């Protein structure tokens, strides 16, 4: 630690005797010459050093060729631009060569001078005495001169001629005669290349030769035709005393056609050895596009190839290959008797049936089958006999598209067999609806029937006898007036739009219950309080569903059907056998179990549920597009379930859109 100088001096004043500690402190306050003074003890040294260049940086700078490339020229001058280069040339006095300095070609370096070398001159120029005799070019030397064409021009200098060269058709080795205005010409031979470059014109050195000076040249030229003025293909045409060129210029690949005066393109086109008439893309050796061939005869060689839409001959048969590549034999009238009887042997069972169907006017002759008579038990009303007049019975099966002009539907005894049928009644055909190949509907007055019966079908060719169905006046009818109902709405809000009606319910949007808007939330649920049918019951249930003005979206739906519980408070869809209606966002509604079964606007559906064992058949009847439509779905349920009837409905966007559902008939059998 240093001691201030004035303190040290005070220890050494006259009469003072410094102590050992003072003496040591005095010398410790100064640096000995054997000691190094720290840099941080030198005032402002670090600041001064910061102003100096680091040695490593300086050394790197010395070897960096790009250190001053923006202000100084490199040794190889690679950083000079055009402006720099021109400035250096001006300072050094080494500008472009004066125009009066002659230079010669330096081909290896792609440098070309402005005068010919001796070797070039010897190769280009002719010795006059070798070609001229008595002031005229010798005829024997004309070919050597390459005098293929003498071009007479109006320009009086080579530069003026080159500027207007497009006005004159000439080729390599042609001679250009440039007049001097006094009847003499300077002759240049064009050696080829760019026509505006003077180096491509060889001066002959003959400045006063005229055509008249060349013996016989004018007569020879007069006997020649002028060359066509444009490039192309020509033929020489002579009409009377006039001879001239006529252009031959059809489009490429077209065969020539002589029209009496010119060669023009015909309709025949060659494409890689194939010829097309009216087409440029022939697919065969000869291809007529949208045309016909007329001939007295066509001779066909035996041919085993197979091409679509082809007629061939092979093994004494005329064959036709259709657009799918299937080759077929063309039968002639003489073949019919022998070939017709062999046709069935070439058919499979399905094709044979189709043949028989065609012979039956196009209506089925397949083996008919009926898998279900619906309802299997017909309730006979003993109180109101008029209800029995027109009971609807449906046959479901296969191959039921009978010939409308030649069919019958008959009621037979239940003991009838296929070989021993007792017909009780044949249904009038105006009471029968032939829906399609799977369904037949008919109406039957059951007042005169009681017991088991069968139905006999006749399709014009064969008959079919169904299984037994029953007509009974002792079925166990469900008392519809005794049914109790549970009616649940969102937040238990009472609504006249979501209420019970006779033997059913109705459901229309109500803003007091939920916003009148599209939604998938169930806001209304209805159930019977007691089971409509107990476990193990076989039953028949018929309901009517009326849907009004429905235009909705995929998120909204309505459903009616059967459930295994009477719970309504959860507002969930627990229907296990149901008809579910969903709406497609446009004008159509659709069934979830049959999306193609669409309807529009207001529609009334009759739905029948028939349970036998653990199988439930649901049949939906409607009239769409002025046609009766029947759709059936079959499903299985778990045994031992009591079944309740009910429905669930989501909200919609219009108070006038909704449905009602009523039970029409229900009985057990």
C-alpha positions as CSV (number, residue, x, y, z in Angstrom):
1,X,0.0,0.0,0.0
2,X,1.5,3.4,-1.0
3,X,2.0,6.2,1.4
4,X,1.3,9.8,0.3
5,X,4.5,11.7,-0.6
6,X,3.9,14.6,1.8
7,X,3.6,12.1,4.6
8,X,6.9,10.5,3.7
9,X,8.6,13.9,3.6
10,X,7.2,14.8,7.0
11,X,9.1,11.8,8.4
12,X,12.4,13.1,7.1
13,X,12.3,16.7,8.3
14,X,15.3,18.2,10.2
15,X,15.7,16.6,13.6
16,X,13.4,13.6,12.8
17,X,14.4,10.0,13.0
18,X,12.2,7.7,10.9
19,X,11.2,4.5,12.5
20,X,11.8,1.1,10.9
21,X,8.1,0.9,9.8
22,X,8.3,4.5,8.4
23,X,11.4,3.6,6.5
24,X,9.8,0.4,5.0
25,X,6.6,2.3,4.1
26,X,8.6,4.9,2.3
27,X,10.4,2.4,0.0
28,X,7.2,0.4,-0.4
29,X,5.5,3.4,-1.9
30,X,7.8,3.3,-5.0
31,X,8.5,0.7,-7.7
32,X,11.9,-0.9,-7.8
33,X,13.6,-1.2,-11.1
34,X,13.6,-5.0,-10.9
35,X,9.8,-4.9,-10.7
36,X,7.3,-4.5,-13.6
37,X,4.8,-1.7,-13.4
38,X,1.3,-3.1,-14.0
39,X,-0.5,-1.8,-17.0
40,X,-3.5,-0.7,-15.0
41,X,-1.2,1.5,-12.9
42,X,-0.1,3.5,-15.9
43,X,-2.5,6.4,-16.3
44,X,-4.7,6.1,-19.5
45,X,-2.6,3.3,-21.0
46,X,-5.5,1.0,-21.7
47,X,-7.4,3.7,-23.4
48,X,-4.5,4.5,-25.7
49,X,-4.0,0.8,-26.5
50,X,-7.6,0.6,-27.6
51,X,-6.8,3.1,-30.3
52,X,-4.2,0.8,-31.8
53,X,-4.8,-2.1,-34.3
54,X,-4.4,-5.6,-33.0
55,X,-1.3,-7.3,-34.4
56,X,-3.2,-10.5,-35.5
57,X,-5.8,-8.4,-37.2
58,X,-3.1,-6.3,-38.9
59,X,-1.2,-9.3,-40.1
60,X,-4.4,-10.9,-41.5
61,X,-5.2,-7.6,-43.2
62,X,-1.8,-7.6,-44.9
63,X,-2.5,-11.0,-46.5
64,X,-6.2,-10.4,-47.3
65,X,-6.4,-9.8,-51.1
66,X,-9.9,-8.3,-50.7
67,X,-8.9,-5.8,-47.9
68,X,-9.2,-2.8,-50.2
69,X,-11.0,-4.3,-53.2
70,X,-13.5,-1.4,-53.3
71,X,-10.9,1.3,-53.5
72,X,-7.6,-0.2,-54.8
73,X,-7.0,-2.3,-57.9
74,X,-5.9,-5.9,-57.4
75,X,-2.7,-7.2,-59.0
76,X,-4.7,-9.2,-61.4
77,X,-7.2,-6.3,-62.0
78,X,-10.1,-8.7,-61.4
79,X,-12.0,-6.2,-59.4
80,X,-12.0,-3.5,-62.1
81,X,-15.3,-2.8,-63.9
82,X,-15.7,-1.3,-67.4
83,X,-15.6,2.2,-66.1
84,X,-12.4,1.5,-64.1
85,X,-10.7,-0.1,-67.1
86,X,-11.5,2.8,-69.4
87,X,-10.2,5.3,-66.8
88,X,-6.9,3.3,-66.5
89,X,-6.5,3.2,-70.3
90,X,-7.0,7.0,-70.5
91,X,-4.3,7.6,-67.8
92,X,-1.9,5.2,-69.4
93,X,-2.6,6.4,-72.9
94,X,-3.4,3.0,-74.3
95,X,-6.8,3.6,-75.9
96,X,-8.3,1.8,-78.9
97,X,-6.1,1.4,-81.9
98,X,-6.2,4.2,-84.5
99,X,-8.5,3.4,-87.4
100,X,-5.7,3.6,-89.9
101,X,-3.7,0.7,-88.4
102,X,-4.1,-2.6,-90.3
103,X,-4.8,-5.8,-88.4
104,X,-5.0,-9.4,-89.5
105,X,-7.0,-12.4,-88.2
106,X,-5.9,-14.3,-85.1
107,X,-8.3,-17.3,-85.3
108,X,-7.0,-19.2,-82.2
109,X,-8.0,-16.2,-80.1
110,X,-11.1,-15.4,-82.0
111,X,-9.7,-12.0,-83.1
112,X,-10.4,-10.9,-86.6
113,X,-8.5,-8.1,-88.4
114,X,-9.5,-5.5,-91.0
115,X,-7.2,-6.6,-93.9
116,X,-6.3,-9.9,-95.6
117,X,-3.0,-11.6,-95.0
118,X,-0.9,-12.6,-98.1
119,X,-2.0,-16.2,-97.7
120,X,-5.7,-15.1,-97.6
121,X,-5.3,-12.9,-100.6
122,X,-3.6,-15.6,-102.7
123,X,-6.5,-17.9,-101.8
124,X,-9.2,-15.5,-102.6
125,X,-8.1,-13.4,-105.6
126,X,-7.8,-14.5,-109.2
127,X,-5.0,-13.7,-111.6
128,X,-6.6,-11.7,-114.3
129,X,-4.4,-13.1,-117.1
130,X,-5.7,-16.6,-116.2
131,X,-9.3,-15.7,-116.9
132,X,-9.4,-12.9,-119.5
133,X,-8.3,-12.9,-123.1
134,X,-8.7,-10.0,-125.5
135,X,-10.6,-8.1,-122.8
136,X,-13.2,-10.8,-122.3
137,X,-13.7,-13.6,-119.8
138,X,-12.9,-16.9,-121.4
139,X,-15.9,-19.2,-121.6
140,X,-13.9,-22.1,-120.3
141,X,-13.3,-20.1,-117.0
142,X,-16.9,-19.2,-116.3
143,X,-17.5,-22.4,-114.3
144,X,-14.3,-21.8,-112.4
145,X,-15.6,-18.4,-111.5
146,X,-18.6,-20.0,-109.9
147,X,-20.8,-17.7,-112.0
148,X,-24.1,-19.4,-111.0
149,X,-26.1,-16.2,-111.0
150,X,-25.3,-12.6,-111.9
151,X,-27.3,-10.3,-109.7
152,X,-27.8,-6.8,-111.2
153,X,-28.6,-4.2,-108.5
154,X,-29.4,-0.5,-108.5
155,X,-27.3,0.5,-105.5
156,X,-24.0,2.2,-106.4
157,X,-21.9,0.9,-103.4
158,X,-21.5,-2.3,-101.6
159,X,-22.6,-0.8,-98.3
160,X,-25.8,0.5,-99.8
161,X,-26.4,-2.9,-101.4
162,X,-25.9,-4.8,-98.1
163,X,-28.4,-2.5,-96.4
164,X,-31.0,-3.5,-99.0
165,X,-29.9,-7.1,-99.5
166,X,-33.4,-8.4,-98.6
167,X,-34.7,-7.0,-102.0
168,X,-32.5,-9.5,-103.9
169,X,-32.6,-13.2,-103.8
170,X,-29.1,-14.6,-104.1
171,X,-27.1,-17.5,-102.8
172,X,-23.5,-18.5,-102.1
173,X,-21.2,-18.0,-105.1
174,X,-23.6,-15.7,-106.9
175,X,-22.0,-12.6,-108.4
176,X,-23.2,-9.1,-107.5
177,X,-22.8,-6.4,-110.2
178,X,-22.8,-2.9,-108.6
179,X,-23.1,-0.1,-111.2
180,X,-21.0,3.1,-111.1
181,X,-23.6,5.1,-113.0
182,X,-21.4,5.2,-116.2
183,X,-22.3,1.8,-117.6
184,X,-19.5,0.0,-115.7
185,X,-19.9,-2.5,-112.8
186,X,-17.9,-3.6,-109.8
187,X,-18.2,-7.3,-109.4
188,X,-18.4,-9.1,-106.0
189,X,-18.7,-12.8,-105.3
190,X,-20.9,-13.6,-102.3
191,X,-19.0,-16.4,-100.4
192,X,-21.8,-17.1,-98.0
193,X,-22.5,-16.1,-94.4
194,X,-24.2,-13.0,-93.0
195,X,-25.3,-10.8,-95.9
196,X,-24.6,-7.5,-94.1
197,X,-20.9,-8.3,-93.4
198,X,-18.6,-6.9,-96.1
199,X,-16.0,-9.6,-95.5
200,X,-18.5,-12.1,-97.0
201,X,-18.2,-10.4,-100.4
202,X,-15.1,-11.0,-102.4
203,X,-14.1,-8.2,-104.9
204,X,-13.1,-9.6,-108.3
205,X,-10.8,-6.7,-109.0
206,X,-12.7,-6.3,-112.3
207,X,-14.3,-2.9,-112.2
208,X,-15.3,-2.4,-115.8
209,X,-16.6,-5.8,-117.0
210,X,-20.0,-5.8,-118.6
211,X,-22.2,-8.7,-119.5
212,X,-21.6,-7.9,-123.2
213,X,-17.8,-8.4,-122.5
214,X,-18.4,-12.1,-121.7
215,X,-18.8,-14.0,-124.9
216,X,-22.2,-15.7,-125.2
217,X,-23.2,-14.8,-121.6
218,X,-26.2,-12.6,-122.5
219,X,-27.7,-15.3,-124.8
220,X,-27.1,-17.9,-122.2
221,X,-28.8,-15.8,-119.6
222,X,-31.8,-15.0,-121.9
223,X,-32.4,-18.7,-122.3
224,X,-32.7,-19.2,-118.6
225,X,-35.7,-18.7,-116.3
226,X,-35.5,-16.2,-113.6
227,X,-35.2,-17.9,-110.2
228,X,-38.4,-17.8,-108.0
229,X,-38.4,-14.8,-105.7
230,X,-39.3,-16.8,-102.6
231,X,-38.1,-20.1,-101.2
232,X,-40.2,-23.2,-101.8
233,X,-40.8,-26.2,-104.1
234,X,-41.8,-25.4,-107.7
235,X,-42.6,-27.1,-111.0
236,X,-42.2,-25.4,-114.5
237,X,-45.4,-24.7,-116.2
238,X,-45.7,-23.7,-119.9
239,X,-48.9,-22.2,-121.1
240,X,-48.8,-21.2,-124.7
241,X,-45.6,-19.4,-125.2
242,X,-45.2,-18.4,-121.5
243,X,-43.0,-20.5,-119.3
244,X,-42.9,-20.0,-115.6
245,X,-42.6,-21.5,-112.1
246,X,-45.7,-22.7,-110.2
247,X,-45.4,-23.3,-106.5
248,X,-45.9,-26.8,-105.0
249,X,-46.6,-26.2,-101.4
250,X,-49.1,-28.7,-99.8
251,X,-49.1,-29.2,-96.0
252,X,-46.6,-31.8,-94.8
253,X,-47.5,-35.5,-95.1
254,X,-50.5,-34.9,-97.4
255,X,-50.5,-36.8,-100.7
256,X,-50.5,-34.5,-103.8
257,X,-53.6,-33.9,-105.8
258,X,-53.5,-32.4,-109.4
259,X,-56.6,-30.2,-109.9
260,X,-55.9,-29.5,-113.5
261,X,-53.7,-26.5,-113.0
262,X,-51.8,-27.0,-109.7
263,X,-50.6,-29.6,-107.3
264,X,-52.5,-29.2,-104.0
265,X,-53.0,-31.2,-100.8
266,X,-55.4,-34.1,-101.1
267,X,-57.6,-35.6,-98.3
268,X,-55.1,-38.5,-97.8
269,X,-52.6,-38.1,-95.0
270,X,-49.6,-40.3,-94.3
271,X,-48.7,-40.8,-90.6
272,X,-45.8,-43.3,-90.1
273,X,-46.9,-45.5,-92.9
274,X,-50.6,-45.4,-92.1
275,X,-53.0,-43.5,-94.4
276,X,-55.9,-41.5,-93.2
277,X,-58.7,-40.0,-95.3
278,X,-60.2,-37.1,-93.4
279,X,-58.0,-37.7,-90.4
280,X,-54.4,-37.0,-89.5
281,X,-54.2,-39.7,-86.9
282,X,-55.0,-43.0,-88.8
283,X,-55.1,-46.0,-86.5
284,X,-55.0,-48.6,-89.3
285,X,-53.2,-49.0,-92.6
286,X,-56.1,-47.2,-94.2
287,X,-58.5,-45.2,-92.0
288,X,-61.6,-43.5,-93.3
289,X,-62.9,-40.9,-90.8
290,X,-66.7,-40.8,-90.7
291,X,-66.8,-42.3,-94.2
292,X,-68.1,-45.3,-96.0
293,X,-66.6,-47.7,-98.5
294,X,-68.5,-48.9,-101.5
295,X,-67.4,-51.9,-103.4
296,X,-68.8,-54.8,-105.3
297,X,-67.2,-57.2,-102.9
298,X,-64.9,-57.4,-99.9
299,X,-62.7,-60.5,-99.7
300,X,-61.7,-61.4,-96.2
301,X,-58.7,-63.6,-95.4
302,X,-58.8,-65.9,-92.4
303,X,-57.9,-63.8,-89.4
304,X,-57.5,-64.8,-85.8
305,X,-56.8,-61.4,-84.3
306,X,-59.2,-59.6,-82.0
307,X,-59.9,-55.9,-82.1
308,X,-62.8,-54.0,-80.8
309,X,-65.6,-53.4,-83.3
310,X,-63.9,-55.6,-85.9
311,X,-65.4,-57.9,-88.5
312,X,-63.3,-60.9,-89.5
313,X,-63.6,-64.3,-91.1
314,X,-62.2,-67.5,-89.7
315,X,-62.9,-71.2,-90.1
316,X,-65.8,-70.6,-92.5
317,X,-67.5,-68.2,-90.0
318,X,-68.2,-64.5,-90.0
319,X,-67.1,-63.0,-86.7
320,X,-67.8,-59.7,-85.0
321,X,-65.9,-58.3,-82.0
322,X,-67.9,-55.9,-79.9
323,X,-66.6,-52.8,-78.1
324,X,-65.6,-54.8,-75.1
325,X,-63.4,-57.2,-77.0
326,X,-65.9,-60.1,-77.0
327,X,-65.9,-62.0,-80.3
328,X,-69.3,-63.2,-81.5
329,X,-70.4,-65.4,-84.4
330,X,-72.7,-63.7,-87.0
331,X,-75.5,-66.2,-87.8
332,X,-76.9,-66.2,-91.3
333,X,-80.5,-67.2,-92.2
334,X,-79.2,-70.5,-93.4
335,X,-77.7,-71.1,-89.9
336,X,-80.9,-70.5,-87.9
337,X,-82.5,-73.9,-88.1
338,X,-79.4,-75.7,-87.1
339,X,-78.0,-73.2,-84.6
340,X,-81.2,-72.1,-82.9
341,X,-81.8,-75.5,-81.2
342,X,-78.2,-75.5,-79.9
343,X,-78.5,-72.2,-78.1
344,X,-80.0,-73.5,-74.8
345,X,-77.0,-75.8,-74.4
346,X,-74.8,-72.7,-74.3
347,X,-76.8,-71.0,-71.6
348,X,-76.4,-71.2,-67.8
349,X,-79.5,-71.6,-65.6
350,X,-79.7,-67.8,-65.1
351,X,-79.6,-67.2,-68.8
352,X,-82.2,-69.9,-69.5
353,X,-84.5,-68.3,-67.0
354,X,-84.0,-64.9,-68.7
355,X,-84.8,-66.5,-72.0
356,X,-88.0,-67.9,-70.6
357,X,-88.8,-64.5,-69.1
358,X,-88.4,-62.8,-72.5
359,X,-90.7,-65.5,-74.0
360,X,-93.2,-64.5,-71.4
361,X,-93.3,-60.8,-72.5
362,X,-90.4,-59.8,-70.3
363,X,-92.1,-60.8,-67.0
364,X,-90.5,-63.2,-64.6
365,X,-90.6,-66.9,-65.1
366,X,-88.0,-67.5,-62.4
367,X,-89.1,-69.8,-59.5
368,X,-91.3,-67.6,-57.3
369,X,-90.9,-67.5,-53.6
370,X,-92.8,-65.9,-50.7
371,X,-90.8,-65.5,-47.5
372,X,-93.6,-63.7,-45.6
373,X,-97.4,-63.1,-45.7
374,X,-98.0,-59.8,-43.8
375,X,-99.8,-59.7,-41.5
376,X,-99.3,-63.4,-40.6
377,X,-102.5,-63.1,-38.6
378,X,-105.4,-61.0,-40.0
379,X,-107.8,-59.7,-37.4
380,X,-111.4,-60.2,-38.3
381,X,-113.6,-57.5,-36.8
382,X,-116.8,-59.1,-35.5
383,X,-118.4,-55.8,-34.4
384,X,-117.9,-53.5,-37.4
385,X,-118.1,-55.9,-40.4
386,X,-117.3,-53.1,-42.8
387,X,-113.7,-53.0,-41.5
388,X,-113.3,-56.5,-43.1
389,X,-114.1,-55.4,-46.6
390,X,-110.6,-54.4,-47.7
391,X,-107.9,-55.8,-45.5
392,X,-104.5,-55.2,-47.0
393,X,-102.3,-58.2,-47.3
394,X,-98.7,-58.1,-48.6
395,X,-96.6,-60.9,-50.0
396,X,-92.8,-60.5,-49.7
397,X,-90.3,-62.7,-51.6
398,X,-88.5,-62.9,-54.8
399,X,-89.3,-63.0,-58.6
400,X,-92.8,-61.5,-57.9
401,X,-92.7,-59.2,-60.9
402,X,-95.6,-61.1,-62.6
403,X,-96.9,-60.4,-66.1
404,X,-99.8,-57.9,-65.6
405,X,-101.7,-59.4,-68.5
406,X,-101.4,-63.0,-67.4
407,X,-101.3,-63.6,-63.6
408,X,-103.6,-64.7,-60.8
409,X,-103.7,-64.4,-57.0
410,X,-106.0,-67.0,-55.3
411,X,-107.0,-67.9,-51.7
412,X,-106.7,-71.6,-51.0
413,X,-107.4,-73.9,-48.1
414,X,-104.8,-74.3,-45.4
415,X,-104.5,-78.0,-46.2
416,X,-103.7,-77.4,-49.9
417,X,-100.4,-78.8,-51.3
418,X,-98.5,-78.0,-54.5
419,X,-100.0,-81.2,-56.0
420,X,-103.5,-80.8,-54.6
421,X,-104.7,-77.2,-54.4
422,X,-108.2,-76.2,-53.4
423,X,-108.9,-72.6,-54.6
424,X,-111.6,-70.7,-52.6
425,X,-111.4,-67.4,-54.3
426,X,-109.3,-65.7,-57.1
427,X,-108.7,-62.0,-56.3
428,X,-109.9,-59.5,-58.8
429,X,-106.8,-58.1,-60.5
430,X,-107.9,-54.5,-59.9
431,X,-107.4,-55.2,-56.2
432,X,-103.8,-56.4,-56.7
433,X,-100.8,-54.1,-56.9
434,X,-97.7,-55.6,-58.4
435,X,-95.1,-53.4,-56.7
436,X,-91.9,-55.0,-57.9
437,X,-90.0,-58.2,-58.0
438,X,-90.1,-58.4,-54.2
439,X,-93.6,-57.3,-53.2
440,X,-97.3,-57.9,-54.1
441,X,-100.1,-56.1,-52.3
442,X,-103.8,-57.1,-52.5
443,X,-107.1,-56.4,-50.7
444,X,-109.2,-59.2,-49.3
445,X,-112.7,-59.2,-47.9
446,X,-112.3,-61.5,-44.8
447,X,-115.9,-61.6,-43.7
448,X,-116.3,-65.1,-45.1
449,X,-113.0,-66.4,-43.8
450,X,-112.0,-67.9,-40.4
451,X,-109.0,-70.1,-39.9
452,X,-105.8,-71.0,-41.8
453,X,-105.3,-70.4,-45.5
454,X,-102.7,-70.3,-48.2
455,X,-102.2,-68.1,-51.3
456,X,-101.6,-69.5,-54.8
457,X,-99.7,-67.4,-57.3
458,X,-99.6,-67.9,-61.1
459,X,-97.1,-66.0,-63.3
460,X,-98.3,-67.2,-66.7
461,X,-96.0,-70.2,-66.7
462,X,-95.8,-71.7,-63.2
463,X,-97.6,-71.6,-59.8
464,X,-96.4,-71.1,-56.3
465,X,-98.2,-71.9,-53.0
466,X,-97.3,-69.9,-49.9
467,X,-97.1,-71.0,-46.3
468,X,-100.2,-70.6,-44.0
469,X,-101.5,-67.3,-42.8
470,X,-104.4,-67.0,-40.4
471,X,-107.7,-65.0,-40.4
472,X,-109.1,-64.9,-36.8
473,X,-111.8,-63.1,-34.9
474,X,-110.3,-64.1,-31.6
475,X,-107.0,-62.2,-31.6
476,X,-106.1,-60.5,-28.3
477,X,-106.7,-56.8,-29.2
478,X,-104.9,-54.2,-27.2
479,X,-107.4,-51.6,-25.7
480,X,-106.0,-48.4,-27.1
481,X,-108.2,-46.2,-24.8
482,X,-106.6,-47.7,-21.7
483,X,-103.1,-46.7,-22.6
484,X,-101.4,-44.3,-20.2
485,X,-98.7,-42.0,-21.5
486,X,-95.6,-40.1,-20.1
487,X,-95.0,-36.7,-21.8
488,X,-91.6,-35.1,-21.2
489,X,-90.4,-31.7,-22.5
490,X,-87.1,-29.8,-22.0
491,X,-87.2,-28.2,-18.6
492,X,-90.7,-29.6,-18.1
493,X,-92.3,-26.6,-19.8
494,X,-95.9,-27.3,-20.7
495,X,-96.5,-26.7,-24.3
496,X,-99.7,-27.2,-26.5
497,X,-97.3,-27.9,-29.4
498,X,-95.8,-30.9,-27.6
499,X,-98.8,-32.7,-26.3
500,X,-100.7,-36.0,-26.2
501,X,-103.4,-36.7,-28.7
502,X,-105.8,-39.6,-29.1
503,X,-103.7,-42.8,-29.0
504,X,-100.5,-40.9,-29.6
505,X,-98.7,-37.5,-29.5
506,X,-97.8,-34.5,-31.6
507,X,-94.6,-32.5,-31.6
508,X,-93.9,-29.1,-33.1
509,X,-91.3,-26.5,-32.1
510,X,-92.2,-24.1,-29.2
511,X,-89.9,-21.2,-28.3
512,X,-91.1,-21.5,-24.7
513,X,-89.5,-25.0,-24.5
514,X,-86.3,-24.4,-26.7
515,X,-85.2,-21.9,-29.3
516,X,-86.8,-22.5,-32.6
517,X,-83.6,-23.4,-34.4
518,X,-81.9,-26.4,-35.8
519,X,-80.3,-28.7,-33.2
520,X,-79.6,-32.3,-32.4
521,X,-80.8,-31.9,-28.8
522,X,-83.8,-33.9,-27.9
523,X,-86.4,-31.6,-26.5
524,X,-89.5,-33.8,-26.4
525,X,-89.9,-37.5,-25.4
526,X,-93.1,-39.6,-25.1
527,X,-93.6,-43.2,-23.8
528,X,-96.4,-45.5,-22.8
529,X,-96.4,-45.9,-19.0
530,X,-97.1,-49.7,-19.1
531,X,-95.7,-52.1,-21.6
532,X,-97.7,-52.2,-24.8
533,X,-96.6,-55.8,-25.3
534,X,-95.1,-58.2,-22.6
535,X,-92.1,-60.3,-23.0
536,X,-92.8,-63.3,-25.3
537,X,-95.8,-61.8,-27.0
538,X,-96.2,-62.1,-30.7
539,X,-98.0,-59.0,-32.0
540,X,-99.2,-56.8,-34.7
541,X,-98.8,-53.0,-34.3
542,X,-100.0,-50.5,-36.9
543,X,-99.3,-46.7,-36.6
544,X,-99.7,-43.6,-38.6
545,X,-97.0,-40.9,-38.8
546,X,-97.7,-37.5,-40.3
547,X,-94.8,-35.2,-41.0
548,X,-95.7,-31.6,-41.8
549,X,-93.8,-29.1,-43.9
550,X,-90.4,-30.5,-43.1
551,X,-87.3,-28.7,-44.3
552,X,-84.5,-29.3,-41.8
553,X,-80.8,-30.2,-41.6
554,X,-78.8,-33.3,-41.0
555,X,-78.6,-32.5,-37.3
556,X,-82.4,-32.6,-36.7
557,X,-84.4,-35.8,-36.5
558,X,-87.7,-37.4,-35.3
559,X,-88.2,-41.0,-34.3
560,X,-91.1,-43.3,-33.3
561,X,-90.9,-47.0,-32.3
562,X,-90.5,-49.5,-29.5
563,X,-88.3,-49.3,-26.4
564,X,-87.5,-51.7,-23.5
565,X,-88.0,-49.0,-20.9
566,X,-90.7,-46.4,-20.1
567,X,-88.1,-43.8,-19.0
568,X,-88.6,-40.3,-20.5
569,X,-86.9,-37.9,-18.1
570,X,-83.4,-38.5,-19.6
571,X,-84.5,-37.0,-23.0
572,X,-82.3,-39.6,-24.8
573,X,-83.1,-41.8,-27.7
574,X,-83.5,-45.4,-26.3
575,X,-85.8,-46.7,-29.0
576,X,-84.5,-50.2,-30.1
577,X,-86.9,-50.8,-33.0
578,X,-87.8,-47.5,-34.7
579,X,-88.5,-45.4,-37.7
580,X,-86.0,-42.6,-37.7
581,X,-86.5,-39.6,-39.9
582,X,-83.6,-37.2,-40.6
583,X,-83.5,-34.1,-42.8
584,X,-80.9,-33.3,-45.4
585,X,-80.8,-29.5,-45.2
586,X,-82.8,-29.1,-48.4
587,X,-86.3,-30.0,-49.3
588,X,-85.9,-33.8,-48.7
589,X,-86.3,-36.0,-45.7
590,X,-84.9,-39.5,-45.5
591,X,-85.1,-42.6,-43.4
592,X,-81.9,-43.5,-41.6
593,X,-82.4,-47.3,-42.3
594,X,-83.0,-46.5,-46.0
595,X,-81.4,-43.2,-47.1
596,X,-82.7,-43.5,-50.6
597,X,-86.3,-43.5,-49.5
598,X,-86.7,-39.7,-49.7
599,X,-89.8,-37.5,-49.4
600,X,-90.6,-33.8,-49.6
601,X,-92.9,-31.5,-47.7
602,X,-95.9,-33.1,-45.9
603,X,-96.1,-36.9,-45.9
604,X,-98.2,-39.5,-44.2
605,X,-96.6,-42.9,-43.5
606,X,-98.3,-46.1,-42.4
607,X,-95.9,-48.3,-40.4
608,X,-96.5,-51.9,-39.3
609,X,-94.5,-53.7,-36.7
610,X,-94.9,-57.5,-36.6
611,X,-93.1,-59.6,-34.0
612,X,-92.8,-63.4,-34.2
613,X,-90.4,-65.0,-31.7
614,X,-87.4,-62.7,-31.4
615,X,-87.8,-61.2,-34.9
616,X,-89.5,-57.9,-35.6
617,X,-90.5,-56.9,-39.2
618,X,-91.0,-53.2,-39.7
619,X,-92.9,-52.3,-42.9
620,X,-93.3,-48.7,-44.0
621,X,-96.0,-47.7,-46.6
622,X,-96.1,-44.4,-48.4
623,X,-97.2,-42.8,-51.6
624,X,-94.3,-41.0,-53.3
625,X,-94.4,-39.5,-56.8
626,X,-97.9,-41.0,-57.5
627,X,-96.6,-44.5,-56.7
628,X,-97.2,-46.8,-53.8
629,X,-93.9,-47.5,-52.0
630,X,-93.3,-50.3,-49.5
631,X,-90.0,-50.5,-47.5
632,X,-89.3,-53.3,-45.0
633,X,-86.6,-53.8,-42.4
634,X,-86.2,-56.9,-40.3
635,X,-84.3,-57.0,-37.0
636,X,-83.8,-59.2,-34.0
637,X,-84.4,-58.3,-30.3
638,X,-83.2,-59.9,-27.1
639,X,-85.7,-62.3,-25.6
640,X,-87.5,-61.5,-22.4
641,X,-88.1,-57.8,-23.0
642,X,-91.3,-55.9,-22.3
643,X,-91.9,-53.3,-25.1
644,X,-93.2,-49.8,-24.7
645,X,-94.2,-47.5,-27.6
646,X,-92.9,-43.9,-27.8
647,X,-91.1,-41.2,-29.7
648,X,-88.3,-38.6,-29.5
649,X,-88.0,-35.2,-31.3
650,X,-85.2,-32.6,-31.6
651,X,-85.8,-28.9,-32.1
652,X,-86.3,-27.4,-35.5
653,X,-86.2,-23.9,-37.1
654,X,-89.9,-23.4,-37.8
655,X,-93.0,-23.7,-35.6
656,X,-94.9,-25.2,-38.5
657,X,-92.6,-28.1,-39.0
658,X,-93.2,-31.2,-36.9
659,X,-95.0,-34.6,-36.7
660,X,-97.8,-36.5,-35.1
661,X,-98.0,-40.2,-34.4
662,X,-101.0,-42.4,-33.5
663,X,-101.6,-46.1,-32.9
664,X,-104.3,-47.4,-35.3
665,X,-104.3,-51.0,-34.4
666,X,-102.5,-53.4,-32.0
667,X,-103.2,-57.0,-31.1
668,X,-101.4,-60.1,-29.9
669,X,-101.6,-63.6,-31.5
